[in-house]
Amino acid sequence: MTPPAGPRSPGGQALPARSPGGRALPAWAPGLRIGLFGGSFNPPHEGHRLASLTAMRRLGLDRVWWIVTPGNPLKRHDGLADLDTRIAAARRLADHPRIVATGVEAGIGMRYTVDTIRHLRRRCPGVHFVWIMGADNLLQLPRWRRWRELVSLVPVAVVDRPGSTFRSLNGRAAAVLAPGRLRESEAKLLPTRRHPAFVYLHGPRSSASSTALRDAGRGLIPAGAPGS
């Protein structure tokens, strides 16, 4: 079977699927619908991929960019593999022509999601960005730097996670976003919706977590560490 053609620029040229370097801005063109999925990916796991595929299908996205952060400001960095190791692992795990793992945050010198989104909106005019997060992160969103500004910059797609449905939908962030909530049947409208706006997506779920994988000794080995 011939695979479906990837996204093209307005002039009709096919866009490369992956960024040329770990910290480079991935390929983009005005009019594309691109999901942004941020995290440490330490290590990446099937839950990341499943959430991305769910969002891609339900929102009608052309691409999903995995924004592999240099280091989450809300987490300890003990045992954090180096950025290049995590990007390489994310690319292997994604194994999809429209999922692009990138360390662009390190490339542009940004630490906080709100600043990254501001930069991407300036750098990629005409792109319809959507921020993708798991339901567990929706509950933690009020701890993020300038989170209300963040949701005013980009619509948010929340993907259901085991054990998080009730708490996340009854949390502070969900209450703030409630006036702009779309029904799941309207999910494809989200990328072009006036924000703040969000949709909560149900579907196949994975209980995998990076923390559990590290605790089980299945995390990534930082480059240069013994045994790497």
N, C-alpha and C positions, 0 to 999 in steps of 0.2 A: 504494500500500500504506500502510495506517495504521501509523505508528511505534509501537513498544511503549511502554506507559505507563511513566513514570519512577518512581523510588522514592516511597513515600508514608509519611507519619507514621503512628503507631499509630492515630490517629483517622481515617485514610483521606484526609487532605488531601494533594494533590500538593505536593511540595517544589520550590522554584525550582531550576533547574539550575545557576545561577551565583551567586557571591557578589555583593552589591550594590556593593562597592568593592574596590579592589585589595588592601587589607590587612585586609579584614573576614574573620571566620570564615565559611566557606561553610555552607550549609544542612545540617542533620543531624537525625537522630531516633534514639532508642534502637532497637537491633536492626539498624540498617543495617550493612553490611559495606563498609568504606571503605579503599581502598588509598592509602597515602601515598608519593609519589614525589618525593624531594627533589633539588635541583640548582640550578646557576647558570642554566641555560637561556640560555647566552650563545654562540651563539644556540640556540634549540630546534631540533630536527631530527626527521626521520621515525623515527629509532631510538627516541626518547622515546615517540612515539605508538604505535609497533609494540609496544614492551615493555608499555605501559599496556593496550593492547587484549588482548594475550596474557594478562596477569595478570587482567584483568577477566573474560575468558571462562573461563579455567581455574580460577579461585578462586571464581567466582560472586559477584563484587563488584557492589555497587550503584553505587558511585562510585569514581573515582580523583581524588585531590587532588594537583595538581602544586604542591609547596611550593617556590616560587621564592625562594631564599635571598638575603638582602642581600649576602652575600659569603662564599664558602667559606673557613673558617679555614685549610685546608690548601693553598690556592692563592694565587698572586699575583693582585692585582686590577688589574694593568695591562690596559687595554683592556676593562674590565668596563663594559658599558652600564648605565645607571641602572635601578633596580628597575622603575619604571613601564614603561619601554621593553621590558624583558624579559617582564614579565607580559603586556603587550599582544601581543607576538610569540608567546608561548606559547599564548595564547587563539586567535589566528588559526591557528596550526599544529595545535592539538588538534582544533578543528572537530568536536566531539562533545558531545552533550547531557549525557553523564555523566562527562566529564573537565573538572575545574574548576581553572584556574590561579589561584593565590592568593599574595599576599605576606604571609600571616598571620604568618610569623615576625617580620617587621619590625613588624607591628602589635602583637605581644605582647612585643617587645623581647628575643627569644631569638636566640642565636647558634649554639648547639650542638644537634644533632639530639636527643640524649637529653633535653635540657630542653624542647624543643618537644613531644616525645611525652608527657612527664610532664604538661605543661600541657594538651594535647588530651585526655588520658585523664581529667583532673579536670573539664575544661570540658564534655566530651561523654560523660557516663555512659551506659553501655549500648551504645555504638557498638563494633563489632568492627573495630579497626584492624589493618592489615597494612602492614609496611614493605616497599616494593618497591625492589629495586636490581638493577643490571646485574652480571654475573659479574665484571667488572673491578673493581667497587667492593667485592665480597666479599673480594677479595685484599687490598684496602687497609683493610678495616674495623678491624683492630687498631690503626691509627693514629688512629682517631676517639676523641674525648673520652668516657671511661667507656663504652666499647663493650660490655663485658660486662653492664653495667646496662641498656644499650639493648635488647639481645636478650632480657633478662629481662622487659621491659615490653611487647613486641609481637612477634608472630611475623613471620618474614622470608620473603619470596618472592624468589628469585634468578632472573633471566631470563638465559638464555644469551646470550653475546656472542662474535662471531668472535675466535678467538685466545685466549680466556680460559678455556675449559672445563676443561682439565686442570689448569692452575695454580691456578685458584680453588678447585677441589674438593680440592686437596691442600695448601691453605694453612692457616694457623693458625686462622682464624675457622671454616672448615668443620669442622676437627677438634673445636673446642669445641662446635659445633652438632650434630655427628654423632648423638649419642644421641637428639635430637629430630627427626631428619630423617624426612619423610614421603615415601612413594612418589608419583610423579607422578599415579598413578591415584587417590590420596587427596587431591589438591590442594584440593578444595572443603571439606575438613575444616579446613584451615589457619586461617581467620579465627577459629574458635571453639576452637582447640586450646590446651591449656595450654602456656605458653612457659617456657623457650626451645624454639622449634620452627622448622623451615624446610623449604622445598621448592625443588627446583631444576627450573625449567621450560625445556624445549626447545621449539623451534618456529621459525617464520620469523624470520630474523635480519637486522639492518641493520648495515653497516660504517660508517655515518655517525658522525661525532664532532664536537663543538663545536670542539675544538682544530683539527681539519683544516679546518673551514669558516672559522675565523678566519684560519688561515695562508693560505688561498686567497683571502682578502680578501672573504669572504662573511659576516662577522660583523655584529653589530648596531652601529649608530652611536649612541653615548650622546646623549641629549637635550641640546641646547645646543652640541654639537660642530660644527665647521665642516662644512657639507653636510647637517646634520640638519634 
